[in-house]
Amino acid sequence: MSVMNASSAATVGFAPEEVDFGLSTRQARLKWVVVVNADLPPGRAANAAICAAAPTVTAVPGLLGADAADAEDTMHPGLPWTGCSVLVADSATLRTIRAKAASRTDIFVADVPAAAQSTRVYSDFIAAVGKSRTEDIDYCAVSVVGPRNPVDKIVGKLPLMP
């Protein structure tokens, strides 16, 4: 998995005063989507989405809400208060989405190259990606966080993952 335009990660996120758990997900300034390769079988698609989400949550401040206590005071870890839509696209569209998102400094992108699911040793994954040109990499998933309108334009009207 690689994190693209990491320099923008510091600029993409919510300031503490913007985090408002009373807002609808559609009212949040930033939108988060994970786009998964539609050709992946369900287990690999779920794996790709999770692997794309993991670096996103750690790199983009303010995505996760507060922990929630149930009626018995058992704590449940915070979830994305902004929501996160999981969409599907074909391989070529996924590559285009990644390229468009990565070209913007106001959008954070984390991607899961196909090599992530064909290697079992992380150093082998790094080596495989290192031998590939960006335009030749096939992606299992791409996570995108940025201002709502630009993200909507980049992902278009992709369907939700079934």
Salt bridges, closest charged atoms under 4 A:
GLU18 OE2 - ARG29 NE 2.45
ASP70 OD2 - HIS76 NE2 3.01
ASP106 OD2 - ARG104 NH2 2.75
ASP111 OD2 - ARG98 NE 2.86
GLU135 OE2 - ARG133 NH2 1.84
ASP136 OD2 - ARG133 NE 3.79
ASP138 OD1 - ARG95 NH2 2.47
ASP152 OD1 - LYS31 NZ 2.42
